[in-house]
Amino acid sequence: MDTATAPIPVRSPLPDGLAGSTVVILGGTSGIGLAAGAMLRSVGARVVLVGRNKGRLDAAVERVGGGDQVIGETADVADLDALEGIFERAGSVDHVLVTAGVIGGPTPVTEVTRDGAWEDFQSRLWGVLATARVAASRLPVGGSITFTSGTLLMRPIPGFAGTIAAAGGVEPLSRQLAVELAPRRLRVNTVRYGVIDTPLARTVAGAGPDTEGDEKMAQAALATPLGRYGTADEAAAAAVFVMANPYVTGSILTIDGGGSLA
Ligand SMILES: NC(=O)c1ccc[n+]([C@@H]2O[C@H](COP(=O)([O-])OP(=O)(O)OC[C@H]3O[C@@H](n4cnc5c(N)ncnc54)[C@H](OP(=O)(O)O)[C@@H]3O)[C@@H](O)[C@H]2O)c1
């Protein structure tokens, strides 16, 4: 049977199945992406961590450890040429995780600017599309692409029109790509997160990385169904799960501690 149309081999959906594979993580220098990098390394994957800030990148590479099994690359996810270079230098890449994204302070829709909206579009929507474009022709049979979205899409709050307008395209795009890339035996999924306690969430909440910040986050989380926010590890484990399970594609997996039900 032609390898391009042969079924994806059945293998253990447990993360152990990722041993020996290479995973590019766009947004791998902080929060969920960094936790995914450490987790993937711990199950024997080679990881390529990507972020824009060199200092953060160096610290992340050191934190994940693993010598030549952890590579750091500085790039903006919206830079197509930079993405091409990362995949070229990485050699074979099996899976891609995109967690890159920033969230600014609330901006009423009446104050949204073209530049601000364009920036959101570039990083949140073009970035994932560009990643898919580069990855689609390079990933092997059984490879996967995992995107990130948030429960703000389902339960909007005032002030994030620009972010939602851009990020709202990610879930339909992943379903579209799951269909388009299935004949290549590639899988595409999105993990949709509720509040996960990361530097990004703390910035939004106005909480620092210190004990005072811990208390502020813990207090705010008491109103959630499980009484706390998710950890970066819990969030990363979901991304690693969809990556590792050869029968998962076209899925939007919600990891929000039941927050969408409250
Ligand atoms: N934490 C939550 O509660 C939550 C909830 C729902 C959805 N999400 C989404 O989940 C994703 C990860 O969030 P997080 O909480 O882990 O955030 P985080 O801790 O701030 O990490 C974001 C990562 O993305 C990188 N990044 C940002 N913009 C980039 C760009 N244009 N190109 C390349 N890298 C870029 C950052 O590094 P540099 O800044 O150095 O580039 C960093 O490594 C984000 O898209 C976020 O919107 C998070």
The ligand as an SDF file (V2000), in Angstrom:
LIG
                    3D

 48 52  0  0  0  0  0  0  0  0999 V2000
   -3.0070   30.8520   30.7640 N   0  0  0  0  0  0  0  0  0  0  0  0
   -4.2990   30.9000   30.5310 C   0  0  0  0  0  0  0  0  0  0  0  0
   -5.1320   31.0840   31.4380 O   0  0  0  0  0  0  0  0  0  0  0  0
   -4.8050   30.7100   29.1150 C   0  0  0  0  0  0  0  0  0  0  0  0
   -6.1860   30.5150   28.9300 C   0  0  0  0  0  0  0  0  0  0  0  0
   -6.6670   30.3470   27.6370 C   0  0  0  0  0  0  0  0  0  0  0  0
   -5.7950   30.3710   26.5600 C   0  0  0  0  0  0  0  0  0  0  0  0
   -4.4560   30.5820   26.7930 N   0  0  0  0  0  0  0  0  0  0  0  0
   -3.5780   30.6460   25.6160 C   0  0  0  0  0  0  0  0  0  0  0  0
   -2.5710   29.6570   25.7620 O   0  0  0  0  0  0  0  0  0  0  0  0
   -1.3790   30.1170   25.1290 C   0  0  0  0  0  0  0  0  0  0  0  0
   -0.2160   29.9560   26.1040 C   0  0  0  0  0  0  0  0  0  0  0  0
   -0.5010   30.7410   27.2280 O   0  0  0  0  0  0  0  0  0  0  0  0
    0.4290   30.7890   28.5070 P   0  0  0  0  0  0  0  0  0  0  0  0
   -0.4750   31.0930   29.6230 O   0  0  0  0  0  0  0  0  0  0  0  0
    1.3130   29.6070   28.5430 O   0  0  0  0  0  0  0  0  0  0  0  0
    1.2630   32.1190   28.1810 O   0  0  0  0  0  0  0  0  0  0  0  0
    2.7450   32.5810   28.5550 P   0  0  0  0  0  0  0  0  0  0  0  0
    3.1900   31.9710   29.8240 O   0  0  0  0  0  0  0  0  0  0  0  0
    2.7500   34.0550   28.4250 O   0  0  0  0  0  0  0  0  0  0  0  0
    3.6140   31.9450   27.3590 O   0  0  0  0  0  0  0  0  0  0  0  0
    3.4320   32.3970   26.0420 C   0  0  0  0  0  0  0  0  0  0  0  0
    4.6100   31.9200   25.2100 C   0  0  0  0  0  0  0  0  0  0  0  0
    4.4230   32.3290   23.8500 O   0  0  0  0  0  0  0  0  0  0  0  0
    5.5740   33.0480   23.4090 C   0  0  0  0  0  0  0  0  0  0  0  0
    5.0930   33.9970   22.3970 N   0  0  0  0  0  0  0  0  0  0  0  0
    4.1780   34.9880   22.5440 C   0  0  0  0  0  0  0  0  0  0  0  0
    3.9780   35.6170   21.3840 N   0  0  0  0  0  0  0  0  0  0  0  0
    4.7820   35.0040   20.4650 C   0  0  0  0  0  0  0  0  0  0  0  0
    5.0220   35.1940   19.0940 C   0  0  0  0  0  0  0  0  0  0  0  0
    4.3950   36.1490   18.3930 N   0  0  0  0  0  0  0  0  0  0  0  0
    5.9160   34.3900   18.4710 N   0  0  0  0  0  0  0  0  0  0  0  0
    6.5630   33.4150   19.1470 C   0  0  0  0  0  0  0  0  0  0  0  0
    6.3750   33.1840   20.4590 N   0  0  0  0  0  0  0  0  0  0  0  0
    5.4930   33.9720   21.1130 C   0  0  0  0  0  0  0  0  0  0  0  0
    6.1380   33.6660   24.6870 C   0  0  0  0  0  0  0  0  0  0  0  0
    7.5040   34.0040   24.5890 O   0  0  0  0  0  0  0  0  0  0  0  0
    7.9830   35.4720   24.0350 P   0  0  0  0  0  0  0  0  0  0  0  0
    7.0560   36.4790   24.6380 O   0  0  0  0  0  0  0  0  0  0  0  0
    9.3920   35.5730   24.4770 O   0  0  0  0  0  0  0  0  0  0  0  0
    7.8510   35.3820   22.5530 O   0  0  0  0  0  0  0  0  0  0  0  0
    5.9440   32.5030   25.6410 C   0  0  0  0  0  0  0  0  0  0  0  0
    6.9370   31.5090   25.4280 O   0  0  0  0  0  0  0  0  0  0  0  0
   -1.6300   31.5750   24.7080 C   0  0  0  0  0  0  0  0  0  0  0  0
   -1.9670   31.6030   23.3530 O   0  0  0  0  0  0  0  0  0  0  0  0
   -2.8270   31.9660   25.5580 C   0  0  0  0  0  0  0  0  0  0  0  0
   -3.6080   32.9810   24.9590 O   0  0  0  0  0  0  0  0  0  0  0  0
   -3.9520   30.7330   28.0380 C   0  0  0  0  0  0  0  0  0  0  0  0
  1  2  1  0
  2  3  2  0
  2  4  1  0
  4  5  1  0
  4 48  2  0
  5  6  2  0
  6  7  1  0
  7  8  2  0
  8  9  1  0
  8 48  1  0
  9 10  1  0
  9 46  1  0
 10 11  1  0
 11 12  1  0
 11 44  1  0
 12 13  1  0
 13 14  1  0
 14 15  2  0
 14 16  1  0
 14 17  1  0
 17 18  1  0
 18 19  2  0
 18 20  1  0
 18 21  1  0
 21 22  1  0
 22 23  1  0
 23 24  1  0
 23 42  1  0
 24 25  1  0
 25 26  1  0
 25 36  1  0
 26 27  1  0
 26 35  1  0
 27 28  2  0
 28 29  1  0
 29 30  1  0
 29 35  2  0
 30 31  1  0
 30 32  2  0
 32 33  1  0
 33 34  2  0
 34 35  1  0
 36 37  1  0
 36 42  1  0
 37 38  1  0
 38 39  2  0
 38 40  1  0
 38 41  1  0
 42 43  1  0
 44 45  1  0
 44 46  1  0
 46 47  1  0
M  CHG  2   8   1  16  -1
M  END
$$$$
